[in-house]
């Protein structure tokens, strides 16, 4: 859990449990926090990310929902994961807070097996768990950007994530985010993901 100021743009890092290198982040815009009554909130925000790592078998067993989604034809299909997360926000007195609006999420391209010819192509997806059905619904796609925008993002993330090499790319997506709801990273190359089977 970290303390952030509601009046500033903030970046929440996702990494391993030892807080070494980050693999993704969420940019939270300033003045986007609300109380449970819908009133705008200003002040200190305590933010935390709950992360499920598919490398950890215990984490996978505790993963929310079944790993399924409904495709365009209405068929139930299995879903894969690179990892899942949920966002939790409270005020200084531990009262729950909400947030709204699109948030930028950046993902280390190496997690998706990125290649140099993939500029501008959707390489990864973010799914949101529907608590009523227990199935996942696509929330956004991640795209590797070209030109100056891509280079600026890579330099920015390199500094934020604490990485020393420049051999990676950054993929970016935007998604409306609600606290205490689960999101799942997935890539479009099936041979590189973990699956959960019940």
QUIGISUL-V564450 format. One record per residue. N is the residue number from 0. RES is the residue in three letters. SS is DSSP state (a for helix, b for strand, c for the rest). Layout:
BEGIN
N/RES/SS
N/RES/SS
END
This chain:
BEGIN
0/UNK/c
1/UNK/b
2/UNK/b
3/UNK/b
4/UNK/b
5/UNK/c
6/UNK/c
7/UNK/c
8/UNK/c
9/UNK/b
10/UNK/b
11/UNK/b
12/UNK/b
13/UNK/b
14/UNK/b
15/UNK/c
16/UNK/c
17/UNK/c
18/UNK/c
19/UNK/c
20/UNK/c
21/UNK/b
22/UNK/b
23/UNK/b
24/UNK/b
25/UNK/b
26/UNK/b
27/UNK/b
28/UNK/c
29/UNK/c
30/UNK/c
31/UNK/c
32/UNK/b
33/UNK/b
34/UNK/b
35/UNK/c
36/UNK/c
37/UNK/c
38/UNK/c
39/UNK/b
40/UNK/c
41/UNK/c
42/UNK/c
43/UNK/b
44/UNK/b
45/UNK/b
46/UNK/b
47/UNK/b
48/UNK/b
49/UNK/b
50/UNK/b
51/UNK/b
52/UNK/c
53/UNK/c
54/UNK/c
55/UNK/c
56/UNK/a
57/UNK/a
58/UNK/a
59/UNK/a
60/UNK/a
61/UNK/c
62/UNK/c
63/UNK/c
64/UNK/c
65/UNK/c
66/UNK/c
67/UNK/b
68/UNK/b
69/UNK/b
70/UNK/c
71/UNK/c
72/UNK/c
73/UNK/c
74/UNK/c
75/UNK/b
76/UNK/b
77/UNK/b
78/UNK/c
79/UNK/b
80/UNK/b
81/UNK/c
82/UNK/b
83/UNK/b
84/UNK/b
85/UNK/b
86/UNK/b
87/UNK/b
88/UNK/b
89/UNK/b
90/UNK/c
91/UNK/c
92/UNK/c
93/UNK/c
94/UNK/c
95/UNK/b
96/UNK/b
97/UNK/b
98/UNK/b
99/UNK/c
100/UNK/c
101/UNK/b
102/UNK/b
103/UNK/b
104/UNK/b
105/UNK/b
106/UNK/b
107/UNK/b
108/UNK/a
109/UNK/a
110/UNK/a
111/UNK/a
112/UNK/c
113/UNK/c
114/UNK/c
115/UNK/a
116/UNK/a
117/UNK/a
118/UNK/c
119/UNK/c
120/UNK/c
121/UNK/b
122/UNK/b
123/UNK/b
124/UNK/b
125/UNK/b
126/UNK/b
127/UNK/b
128/UNK/b
129/UNK/b
130/UNK/c
131/UNK/c
132/UNK/c
133/UNK/c
134/UNK/b
135/UNK/b
136/UNK/b
137/UNK/b
138/UNK/b
139/UNK/b
140/UNK/b
141/UNK/b
142/UNK/b
143/UNK/b
144/UNK/c
145/UNK/c
146/UNK/a
147/UNK/a
148/UNK/a
149/UNK/a
150/UNK/a
151/UNK/a
152/UNK/a
153/UNK/a
154/UNK/a
155/UNK/a
156/UNK/a
157/UNK/a
158/UNK/a
159/UNK/a
160/UNK/a
161/UNK/c
162/UNK/c
163/UNK/c
164/UNK/c
165/UNK/c
166/UNK/c
167/UNK/c
168/UNK/c
169/UNK/b
170/UNK/b
171/UNK/b
172/UNK/b
173/UNK/b
174/UNK/b
175/UNK/b
176/UNK/c
177/UNK/c
178/UNK/c
179/UNK/c
180/UNK/c
181/UNK/b
182/UNK/b
183/UNK/b
184/UNK/b
185/UNK/b
186/UNK/b
187/UNK/c
188/UNK/c
189/UNK/a
190/UNK/a
191/UNK/a
192/UNK/c
193/UNK/b
194/UNK/b
195/UNK/c
196/UNK/c
197/UNK/c
END
